[in-house]
Amino acid sequence: MSKLFNVAALALLAGLGLSTVAQAEEIRVMTSGGFTAAYKILGPKFAAATGNTLNTALGPSMGKAPEAIPNRLTRGEKADVVIMVGYALDDLIKQGKVDPASRVELADSRIGLVVREGAPKPDIRSVDGLKKTLLEAKSVAYSDSASGVYIEQQLFKRLGIEEQLKAKSSMVAKIPVGSVVANGDYQLGFQQVSELLPVPGVSFVAKIPESVQSVTRFAAGIAVGAQHPAQAKALLQYLASSAAQADVKATGLDSVKR
């Protein structure tokens, strides 16, 4: 990072009322997919401004995968900050693994659709258009996180097409849904917009209609037993700040109304 960038970042954090810490520390962060693109932009800015380093582990907010954040914590992996789906964070708070007073709202995430790059983009602006697109599709993929659970358990039922979609829709685990659309394994891919946009080889179509949308709140908290709670609190304040919102929105997330 350049000296000029460090000065600018320091000024930004000072403007937010965030003080830098005299002794730089390594902050352990666990973050799930939906907020990761924003974190990858904002994390280095925070690190450059404060002198702290971020040791980051990626994993889903839920599920059976060993990389899932709850499973990491259950195994005894250490964390200062956890960033994940809000209701999954609430479960960790109930389990005594995250400090309830530390909870910070970060962003809202909506579900979108991608097709393979160069393929025609269907019109899903209306519920009827979305239903028609799904019925005509040869294959449909969705994630194993909150958005995919909603699609599989609620969206298809709400559209009245659950039976028609059973044979041609699949939940994709561990890897970005866009990647299996890009390689031609599936025609349509649904996931949170922030997880679709970074994937090469696909074209973003649109968010699904708001009347059948599922909005996932991303939140963060400080793990009980965190080694660096002061630095963790400063990071969370920065990620939730108004100064961070342009970067948050650029990744496909929506700001939280405060």
Disulfide bonds with the S-S distance in Angstrom:
none
